[in-house]
Amino acid sequence: MGPGTPADVDEVIARWDTDERVRLALSFCGTVQGVGFRWTTQALARAAGVVGWVRNMDDGTVTAELEGTGHACASVLAGLRDQFADARGKYEFLRRMGLGFSVASCEQVPCHAPGAHEGFEVRV
């Protein structure tokens, strides 16, 4: 899926859950600012051994780059899905607010040279 092609996170997980090393440039839309989305992404990425970054955008979206095995990147996305689905399930007011997100765009970009990019950061 490329820019401008929104998708459910499960579609993206299914597409990139591979053994190959990938670097994904993603944009998320929906309720993704003011809910801990960036910090959750960072924690999940670090736990999965994924490097990259995540940032809030002025238009209310969140962009990120995830680099690691496809399995590791897919686990970050699954963790985000599960974290925010769990919150919706527990709190009625979040369901009423329509808390949720989708992947506004996802494209594979060239991987960095090994060791060129370390860690996962929240960018301002």
LINSUL-V380549 format. One record per pair of residues at least 12 apart in sequence whose C-alpha atoms are under 10 Angstrom apart, sorted by sequence separation. I is the first residue (numbers start at 1). J is the second residue. D is the distance in whole Angstrom. If there is no record, write none. Layout:
i = <I;I>
j = <J;J>
d = <D;D>
This chain:
i = <41;42;52;53;54;87;88;41;52;53;87;1;12;51;52;53;85;38;39;50;51;52;84;85;38;39;50;51;52;84;85;37;38;50;51;84;37;38;49;50;9;37;49;50;81;48;49;50;81;6;7;45;48;50;80;81;3;6;33;34;42;45;50;51;2;3;4;6;33;41;45;48;49;50;2;3;32;33;38;48;49;37;38;41;47;48;50;34;38;48;50;77;23;25;27;33;45;48;49;23;24;25;26;27;28;32;33;44;45;47;48;23;25;27;31;32;33;44;47;27;29;30;31;32;45;46;29;30;31;44;45;28;29;30;44;45;28;29;43;44;27;28;29;42;44;45;27;28;41;44;26;27;28;40;41;43;44;26;27;25;26;27;41;25;26;40;41;24;25;26;40;61;63;24;25;62;63;65;67;23;24;25;38;61;62;63;64;65;66;67;23;24;37;40;61;63;65;67;68;22;23;24;40;65;67;22;23;66;67;21;22;23;24;37;21;22;23;37;20;21;22;36;19;20;21;22;24;35;19;20;21;22;23;67;18;19;20;21;22;67;17;18;19;21;32;16;17;18;19;31;67;16;17;18;66;15;16;17;18;65;14;16;17;18;13;14;16;17;64;13;16;17;64;15;64;13;14;63;13;12;13;13;31;10;13;35;37;51;9;12;13;52;12;31;51;52;53;54;55;56;10;31;32;51;52;53;54;55;56;57;9;10;30;31;32;50;51;52;53;54;55;56;9;30;31;32;49;50;51;52;53;54;55;30;31;32;49;50;51;52;53;54;9;10;29;30;31;49;9;29;30;8;28;29;30;46;28;29;30;45;46;27;28;29;45;46;27;28;29;44;45;26;27;28;42;43;26;27;28;42;43;26;27;41;42;25;26;27;41;42;24;25;26;41;24;25;26;39;24;25;38;39;23;24;25;38;23;24;25;38;22;23;24;22;23;24;22;23;21;22;23;12;21;22;12;9;10;11;16;8;9;10;12;7;8;9;12;7;8;9;12;6;7;8;6;7;5;6;7;4;5;6;7;3;4;5;6;3;4;5;1;2;3;4;1;2;3;1;2;3;1;2;1;2;1>
j = <53;54;64;65;66;99;100;54;65;66;100;15;26;65;66;67;99;53;54;65;66;67;99;100;54;55;66;67;68;100;101;54;55;67;68;101;55;56;67;68;28;56;68;69;100;68;69;70;101;27;28;66;69;71;101;102;25;28;55;56;64;67;72;73;25;26;27;29;56;64;68;71;72;73;26;27;56;57;62;72;73;62;63;66;72;73;75;60;64;74;76;103;50;52;54;60;72;75;76;51;52;53;54;55;56;60;61;72;73;75;76;52;54;56;60;61;62;73;76;57;59;60;61;62;75;76;60;61;62;75;76;60;61;62;76;77;61;62;76;77;61;62;63;76;78;79;62;63;76;79;62;63;64;76;77;79;80;63;64;63;64;65;79;64;65;79;80;64;65;66;80;101;103;65;66;103;104;106;108;65;66;67;80;103;104;105;106;107;108;109;66;67;80;83;104;106;108;110;111;66;67;68;84;109;111;67;68;111;112;67;68;69;70;83;68;69;70;84;68;69;70;84;68;69;70;71;73;84;69;70;71;72;73;117;69;70;71;72;73;118;69;70;71;73;84;69;70;71;72;84;120;70;71;72;120;70;71;72;73;120;70;72;73;74;70;71;73;74;121;71;74;75;122;74;123;73;74;123;74;74;75;76;94;74;77;99;101;115;74;77;78;117;78;97;117;118;119;120;121;122;77;98;99;118;119;120;121;122;123;124;77;78;98;99;100;118;119;120;121;122;123;124;78;99;100;101;118;119;120;121;122;123;124;100;101;102;119;120;121;122;123;124;80;81;100;101;102;120;81;101;102;81;101;102;103;119;102;103;104;119;120;102;103;104;120;121;103;104;105;120;121;103;104;105;119;120;104;105;106;120;121;105;106;120;121;105;106;107;121;122;105;106;107;122;106;107;108;121;107;108;121;122;107;108;109;122;108;109;110;123;108;109;110;109;110;111;110;111;110;111;112;102;111;112;103;101;102;103;108;101;102;103;105;101;102;103;106;102;103;104;107;102;103;104;103;104;103;104;105;103;104;105;106;103;104;105;106;104;105;106;103;104;105;106;104;105;106;105;106;107;106;107;107;108;108>
d = <9;7;7;5;9;9;8;7;5;7;10;9;10;8;5;9;9;9;9;10;6;6;8;7;6;10;6;5;9;7;10;9;7;6;7;8;10;8;9;5;9;9;7;8;9;9;9;10;8;9;10;8;9;10;9;9;10;9;10;10;10;9;6;9;10;9;10;9;7;9;9;9;7;7;9;9;8;9;8;5;9;8;9;10;9;8;10;10;9;10;8;10;10;10;9;7;8;7;10;9;9;10;9;10;10;8;7;10;8;10;7;9;10;10;8;7;7;9;9;9;9;8;8;7;8;9;7;7;10;8;6;9;5;9;5;9;6;7;9;9;7;5;9;9;9;9;6;6;7;7;8;4;8;9;8;10;8;6;6;7;5;9;8;6;6;9;7;8;5;8;7;10;10;5;7;10;9;9;10;7;5;9;10;10;9;9;10;10;10;10;6;6;8;8;9;10;10;10;9;8;4;9;10;9;7;6;7;10;8;7;6;8;9;9;5;6;8;9;8;4;6;10;9;5;6;9;8;9;6;6;9;10;9;9;7;6;8;9;8;10;8;5;6;9;10;9;5;5;9;10;9;5;5;9;8;9;7;8;9;9;10;9;8;8;9;10;8;5;10;9;6;8;9;9;9;8;8;10;5;8;8;9;10;9;7;9;10;10;9;8;7;7;10;9;7;7;8;8;9;9;8;8;8;6;7;5;7;6;8;9;7;8;9;5;8;9;5;5;5;5;5;7;8;7;5;7;10;7;5;7;6;6;6;6;6;9;8;7;8;9;7;9;9;8;9;4;9;9;7;6;6;10;7;6;9;7;6;6;9;9;6;9;5;6;7;9;6;5;9;10;9;7;5;7;9;9;7;5;9;6;10;6;7;9;6;8;4;9;9;7;10;6;7;9;6;5;9;9;6;6;9;7;8;5;7;6;6;6;10;9;7;6;9;8;6;9;8;5;10;6;8;10;8;10;8;8;9;9;9;8;6;9;9;10;5;6;8;6;6;9;10;7;5;9;6;6;8;4;7;10;6;6;9;10;6;6;9;7;6;8;10;9;5;9;10;6;6;7;6;7;6;5;6;9;9>
